[in-house]
Amino acid sequence: MALMGMTGFGRADGSADWGHWVWEIRSVNGKGLDVRLNTPSGLDALDFETKKRIKARFTRGNLQVQLQVEHEKTETGPRVDTALLSRLSRQSRLHAAANETLGDNLSQLMSVKGVIASGSNRSSNTFDEAKQVQLLDSLNAALDSFEAARAEEGAALLNILSGVLDELESNSKQAAQIAQEQPTLVRDRFVQRLQALKADEDDISEERIAQEAAVFAAKADVKEELDRLDAHIASGRELLAGKGARGRKLDFLCQELNREANTLCSKSASLDLTNVGLALKAGIDQFKEQIQNVE
């Protein structure tokens, strides 16, 4: 799977004879996966399935998921209250019989208030299983769009991070060349230190000289730090070329890279090596900043 970013936007809409709907998905960086849904009432089962599908495809990011639904309105014509009309008709005939007049005039009865109700625009806001299936099909399309946006960001991040690793590797090689001068520089410092001790003390024991020599020898050797630095850079390339979510692993790798760069600076016996160490630290900071966007 390509490297994925954590910011993105996805959208999909759909329509049926019962209405129209739109899914929108937005995300920003997050340490974990946090999904917040905004859907119409009556869709509890759909909310559960929505989160399930998101968790199956993504592992990090703060997601805002919104579903807007507009139901089609059904226009109904005039409606006759037949029960009321029957009662009125019966009463009209009884009244006519009692008074020996003609009764049950339909036109007059139809004009009585309540017999005919005007038409209305109604919409059904219920979501049966068939409607939910249609909504979930559109959700998959929105997730595809959203994933494509995060993959696009991931491709841009891959180029940036690969460039930073190239720079780190170049600085590491430069540090290795400068470090070849370390033994000579440290030896000269040791001689100066020994001369200073002799000036302060008439008699210096062999043990004291050995201790001072061990301290300076340890400071001279930065090969182990440089070897680990190169190994971490290689691990970074492997992670970038790997699969799945890699943001947390890359973040941990930054800690290890920074540890070696700090030790290199502390052991440096020259301004040149210190400057390269500082350049390494700046590159690692840049790397760390960018991977905060990696899933």
PEZI-V324107 format. One record per residue. N is the residue number from 1. RES is the residue in three letters. OMEGA is omega in degrees with one decimal (999 if undefined). NEAR is the number of other ideal C-beta (glycine too) atoms within 10 Angstrom. Layout:
BEGIN
n: (N;N)
res: (RES;RES)
omega: (OMEGA;OMEGA)
near: (NEAR;NEAR)
END
This chain:
BEGIN
n: (1;2;3;4;5;6;7;8;9;10;11;12;13;14;15;16;17;18;19;20;21;22;23;24;25;26;27;28;29;30;31;32;33;34;35;36;37;38;39;40;41;42;43;44;45;46;47;48;49;50;51;52;53;54;55;56;57;58;59;60;61;62;63;64;65;66;67;68;69;70;71;72;73;74;75;76;77;78;79;80;81;82;83;84;85;86;87;88;89;90;91;92;93;94;95;96;97;98;99;100;101;102;103;104;105;106;107;108;109;110;111;112;113;114;115;116;117;118;119;120;121;122;123;124;125;126;127;128;129;130;131;132;133;134;135;136;137;138;139;140;141;142;143;144;145;146;147;148;149;150;151;152;153;154;155;156;157;158;159;160;161;162;163;164;165;166;167;168;169;170;171;172;173;174;175;176;177;178;179;180;181;182;183;184;185;186;187;188;189;190;191;192;193;194;195;196;197;198;199;200;201;202;203;204;205;206;207;208;209;210;211;212;213;214;215;216;217;218;219;220;221;222;223;224;225;226;227;228;229;230;231;232;233;234;235;236;237;238;239;240;241;242;243;244;245;246;247;248;249;250;251;252;253;254;255;256;257;258;259;260;261;262;263;264;265;266;267;268;269;270;271;272;273;274;275;276;277;278;279;280;281;282;283;284;285;286;287;288;289;290;291;292;293;294;295)
res: (MET;ALA;LEU;MET;GLY;MET;THR;GLY;PHE;GLY;ARG;ALA;ASP;GLY;SER;ALA;ASP;TRP;GLY;HIS;TRP;VAL;TRP;GLU;ILE;ARG;SER;VAL;ASN;GLY;LYS;GLY;LEU;ASP;VAL;ARG;LEU;ASN;THR;PRO;SER;GLY;LEU;ASP;ALA;LEU;ASP;PHE;GLU;THR;LYS;LYS;ARG;ILE;LYS;ALA;ARG;PHE;THR;ARG;GLY;ASN;LEU;GLN;VAL;GLN;LEU;GLN;VAL;GLU;HIS;GLU;LYS;THR;GLU;THR;GLY;PRO;ARG;VAL;ASP;THR;ALA;LEU;LEU;SER;ARG;LEU;SER;ARG;GLN;SER;ARG;LEU;HIS;ALA;ALA;ALA;ASN;GLU;THR;LEU;GLY;ASP;ASN;LEU;SER;GLN;LEU;MET;SER;VAL;LYS;GLY;VAL;ILE;ALA;SER;GLY;SER;ASN;ARG;SER;SER;ASN;THR;PHE;ASP;GLU;ALA;LYS;GLN;VAL;GLN;LEU;LEU;ASP;SER;LEU;ASN;ALA;ALA;LEU;ASP;SER;PHE;GLU;ALA;ALA;ARG;ALA;GLU;GLU;GLY;ALA;ALA;LEU;LEU;ASN;ILE;LEU;SER;GLY;VAL;LEU;ASP;GLU;LEU;GLU;SER;ASN;SER;LYS;GLN;ALA;ALA;GLN;ILE;ALA;GLN;GLU;GLN;PRO;THR;LEU;VAL;ARG;ASP;ARG;PHE;VAL;GLN;ARG;LEU;GLN;ALA;LEU;LYS;ALA;ASP;GLU;ASP;ASP;ILE;SER;GLU;GLU;ARG;ILE;ALA;GLN;GLU;ALA;ALA;VAL;PHE;ALA;ALA;LYS;ALA;ASP;VAL;LYS;GLU;GLU;LEU;ASP;ARG;LEU;ASP;ALA;HIS;ILE;ALA;SER;GLY;ARG;GLU;LEU;LEU;ALA;GLY;LYS;GLY;ALA;ARG;GLY;ARG;LYS;LEU;ASP;PHE;LEU;CYS;GLN;GLU;LEU;ASN;ARG;GLU;ALA;ASN;THR;LEU;CYS;SER;LYS;SER;ALA;SER;LEU;ASP;LEU;THR;ASN;VAL;GLY;LEU;ALA;LEU;LYS;ALA;GLY;ILE;ASP;GLN;PHE;LYS;GLU;GLN;ILE;GLN;ASN;VAL;GLU)
omega: (-179.7;176.0;-175.8;172.0;-179.6;175.7;-179.5;179.6;176.8;-177.6;173.8;177.4;-179.9;179.3;176.7;-177.8;-177.7;179.1;-177.8;-178.5;179.8;171.2;172.6;-178.4;176.7;177.5;172.0;-176.6;176.8;179.5;177.9;177.8;179.4;-176.7;177.5;-175.3;172.8;-177.1;178.2;178.7;179.6;-177.2;-178.9;179.3;178.9;177.8;-180.0;-178.8;178.7;178.8;179.8;-178.9;178.2;-179.0;178.1;-175.1;-175.4;-177.1;-178.4;177.3;174.5;-173.3;171.6;-176.9;-177.5;174.4;176.2;-178.2;175.5;-178.4;175.0;178.1;-179.3;-178.9;179.4;179.9;178.6;-177.0;-179.5;175.4;-174.0;179.7;178.8;179.9;179.5;179.2;179.8;-179.4;179.7;179.3;-179.5;-180.0;178.3;179.6;-179.5;179.9;-178.8;-176.4;179.2;176.6;176.2;179.1;178.4;174.6;-172.3;-177.6;179.0;179.2;-178.7;-178.8;178.9;-178.5;176.8;179.7;178.4;176.4;-178.6;179.2;-178.3;173.9;-178.2;176.6;178.7;-178.2;179.5;-178.3;176.8;-175.4;-179.1;178.6;-179.3;176.4;178.3;179.6;-179.4;175.4;177.2;176.2;178.6;177.9;177.9;178.4;176.2;178.9;179.6;179.5;177.8;178.4;179.0;177.3;177.6;176.1;179.4;178.7;177.4;178.5;179.9;178.4;-179.2;-176.6;177.4;177.6;178.0;178.2;175.8;-179.8;177.8;179.4;178.0;178.7;178.2;177.4;178.0;177.9;179.7;178.6;-179.6;-177.0;177.5;179.0;-176.5;-177.5;-179.3;-179.3;-179.5;178.0;178.6;178.2;179.4;178.5;178.9;178.7;179.8;178.3;178.8;179.0;179.6;179.2;-178.9;-176.4;-180.0;-175.4;179.1;-177.7;176.5;179.9;179.4;179.3;-179.9;179.0;-179.9;-179.9;-179.7;179.6;-178.1;178.6;179.0;-179.6;-176.8;-171.8;176.8;-178.0;-178.2;178.6;-179.5;178.0;179.2;178.2;178.9;179.5;178.9;177.8;177.0;177.5;177.5;178.0;178.8;179.0;179.8;-179.4;-174.9;-177.6;176.1;178.5;-175.5;-175.2;-177.9;180.0;178.4;178.1;176.9;179.1;177.9;178.6;-179.9;177.4;-178.4;178.5;-178.8;179.1;177.9;179.9;178.3;179.6;-178.3;-179.9;-174.7;176.9;-179.3;179.0;-179.6;179.9;177.3;179.4;177.5;177.4;177.9;176.1;175.8;-179.9;178.8;178.1;178.9;176.7;178.0;178.6;-179.0;179.9;-177.9;-176.5;173.7;179.0;-175.5;177.8;999)
near: (12;11;27;28;22;25;14;24;14;22;16;19;13;17;13;12;5;18;18;13;22;16;25;18;25;18;26;13;15;14;12;9;18;13;17;11;16;11;19;15;7;12;18;9;11;20;15;11;14;23;16;9;14;20;11;9;13;22;15;19;26;17;22;15;23;15;21;13;18;12;17;13;11;11;8;11;8;9;12;11;14;9;9;15;17;11;12;18;15;12;13;18;13;12;12;14;10;9;9;6;9;9;17;15;12;10;6;11;18;12;10;12;6;9;16;14;12;8;10;12;9;10;11;13;10;8;22;9;7;9;19;15;10;16;21;14;11;18;23;13;15;23;21;13;17;26;18;11;20;24;16;14;18;21;13;13;21;18;10;15;23;15;14;21;19;13;16;23;17;13;23;23;13;16;23;17;11;21;24;8;14;19;14;11;18;21;15;12;14;18;11;10;14;16;10;10;13;12;8;8;10;6;6;13;9;7;8;13;14;10;11;15;15;10;13;20;13;10;17;20;14;24;11;11;22;17;13;16;26;16;12;22;21;12;15;25;14;11;19;17;11;12;9;10;18;22;23;15;16;21;15;10;20;18;11;16;25;17;15;24;27;15;16;24;18;12;20;22;22;14;9;15;23;16;16;25;24;15;17;24;17;13;22;25;14;16;24;17;12;17;24;14;21;25;26)
END
